[in-house]
Each structure stands twice: as C-alpha cells, then as structure tokens.
Amino acid sequence: MPAVLEALRTGAPYDNWLLVFDNAAGVETVRNYFPTDGPGKVIVTSRNRVSERIATLLPVP
C-alpha cells in the first residue's frame, strides 16, 4: 500500500487519477488510504451524513 500512495502522491506514472471509495461507512474509515498530496482527486460515497463536517457534500438523488 505505501507504494500505491507514493505513486498517487507523485503522479507517476499518471498525473490525472481518480480514487473512488464507494459506499464507505464514512470518510474516517477510508482516510488512511488517501494520498497526502498529489495531482488527482478522491471521491467518497457514503450514506453516513457525519461526513458532512469534514468533506464537501454533494447530494445525489
């Protein structure tokens, strides 16, 4: 896992990546898998509304 996080952080070999965590119990349960920096984006889908306090909420009907 450290090698994957390092690749995402540096953007090598891809500098335009999207990491998706679908139906997570909450952001805190997957936060350890987030790259600390990097050129890509992270999306977390969850039914847990507690995540609203630490993430940008985008309701999906």
VMD Tcl script that draws the C-alpha trace (Angstrom):
set ca {
  {0.00 0.00 0.00}
  {2.79 2.53 0.67}
  {3.98 2.18 -2.94}
  {0.49 2.96 -4.26}
  {0.15 6.04 -2.03}
  {3.58 7.24 -3.16}
  {2.66 6.78 -6.83}
  {-0.56 8.77 -6.32}
  {1.28 11.48 -4.39}
  {3.95 11.93 -7.05}
  {1.61 11.47 -10.00}
  {3.88 8.84 -11.56}
  {3.12 7.27 -13.93}
  {-0.26 9.04 -14.15}
  {-0.83 12.61 -13.06}
  {-4.59 12.67 -13.65}
  {-6.08 9.98 -11.42}
  {-9.38 9.47 -9.60}
  {-9.60 7.36 -6.45}
  {-13.16 6.27 -5.56}
  {-14.34 4.74 -2.29}
  {-17.92 3.62 -2.89}
  {-20.41 3.19 -0.05}
  {-17.83 3.76 2.70}
  {-19.05 3.73 6.29}
  {-17.65 7.26 6.46}
  {-14.66 9.35 5.46}
  {-12.77 8.41 8.62}
  {-12.85 4.71 7.68}
  {-11.01 5.33 4.40}
  {-8.94 8.42 5.22}
  {-5.78 6.35 5.87}
  {-5.85 5.37 2.19}
  {-5.86 8.97 0.92}
  {-2.63 10.20 -0.64}
  {-1.19 13.07 1.43}
  {-0.86 15.21 -1.68}
  {-0.99 14.71 -5.39}
  {-2.50 15.85 -8.65}
  {-5.57 13.58 -8.60}
  {-8.97 13.60 -6.93}
  {-10.61 11.46 -4.24}
  {-14.35 10.74 -4.12}
  {-16.03 9.01 -1.19}
  {-19.65 7.93 -1.43}
  {-21.41 7.23 1.85}
  {-24.84 7.17 3.39}
  {-23.30 8.41 6.63}
  {-24.15 12.11 6.99}
  {-21.49 12.58 9.69}
  {-19.01 13.06 6.83}
  {-20.59 16.47 6.11}
  {-18.44 18.01 8.85}
  {-15.14 17.13 7.17}
  {-15.95 16.84 3.47}
  {-17.77 18.72 0.74}
  {-21.26 17.26 0.45}
  {-22.76 16.66 -2.97}
  {-26.24 15.11 -2.68}
  {-27.09 12.52 -5.33}
  {-30.76 11.63 -5.80}
}
mol new
graphics top color blue
foreach p $ca { graphics top sphere $p radius 0.5 }
foreach p [lrange $ca 0 end-1] q [lrange $ca 1 end] { graphics top cylinder $p $q radius 0.2 }
display resetview
